[in-house]
Amino acid sequence: MLSIYNTLTRKKEEFIPISPDEVRMYVCGPTVYDYFHIGNARSFIMADVLRKYLEYKGYNVKYIMNLTDIDDRIIKKSIEEKIEAKLVAEKYTKAFFDDIEKLKVKQADVYPKATDHVQEIVDFIKQLEEKSFAYNVDGNVFYDVSKFHDYGKLSGKKLVELEAGARVDVNEEKKNPLDFALWKKAKEGEPFWESPWGKGRPGWHIECSAMSGKHLGETFDIHAGGNDLIFPHHENEIAQSEAATKKKFVNYWIHFGFLNINNEKMSKSLGNFFTARDVLKLYSAESIRLLFSQTHYRGPLEFSDELLESSQKGLEKFENLIEKLNPHSSSPLKGEEINPNFGFDKYYKDFETAMNDDLNTPQAVAVLFDFVRDVNKAIAEKENLPSEFYSNVKEFLSKTA
């Protein structure tokens, strides 16, 4: 049985989906104002690993990843590049899809865009306003955090602690410094949409509440993203969605650790980042994925050329074995029927035991390396192994590696 660490409860929990055969999963995608960096790629890849393991276990996974295609950073980039904000978003959306494909990340079922859901966002804000969770100040609409008594439950902090310690914008229009924008009044030259509060555009946090609700329902199974999104983004999503629906928003919150450079979090604001596409020019997607899988998804990972080169060497062990398998093919049978001395079931069991323990990919990778070693040993010690043996080796690797 799969257990997963839930940020909301701060403990590992048995994973029980709402529907027995289906998992509904939402992952925060990119803001399309630039090429995404390799730290973002870690979140996308580890979410992909989780999704594929759920599918391995037989679940039908409805997988949604949003695209934020209107944002202050997109507008700033449009001014820098002297092109429309829409064209900035289109350029980097295309780049995102190109890079995600090269990283061998499976396509989401839906990539909802904020600009395609403005009406849903407006309707959502109206609900919050009607329930007195939102207030309008001259065309800017804010969420009133003091009205949501569970505010801080995801980050594990009380409202007074957040007020004292959070990095928040000083804005005299707000009742509370933690209040956040649901709708932003349009400034001159900015993209805008009509609304009951005048011309403007959505705030960042409300986009995810509206889009996840539309595509996955009022309550769904998994919401995932980087650690940096716990507060304020995911905290604010909970506040919005649970205020509007009076229902639990998400059952399992899963967050991925930072990628570090020289013991500092990789980020564009610090300028210490590498884009995924630049790293892909030097290393294969498989070696990047292997590197990420050799560290637990919740922990920090120091990123370096040395680690990537080590990962590349480890990958060669798999590639060398696959070359040995290529001349052999047949329909797969159970290992016991082919070679009683090679217990395929043991490796499946060990792999699943590792993955079921909060997605322990480092242990799962160790099982795969043991498998490769033992298959090579079996091939070296015994000539003329049945072709079905090779087929089962291929099948195991295709399902797990």
Beta strands, then each sheet from edge to edge (+ up, - down):
strand 1: 3-6
strand 2: 11-14
strand 3: 22-27
strand 4: 60-65
strand 5: 134-137
strand 6: 140-143
strand 7: 180-185
strand 8: 200-202
strand 9: 220-226
strand 10: 250-256
strand 11: 259-261
strand 12: 264-265
strand 13: 301-302
sheet 1: 1+ 2-
sheet 2: 4+ 3+ 9+ 10+
sheet 3: 5+ 6- 7+ 8-
sheet 4: 12+ 11- 13-
end
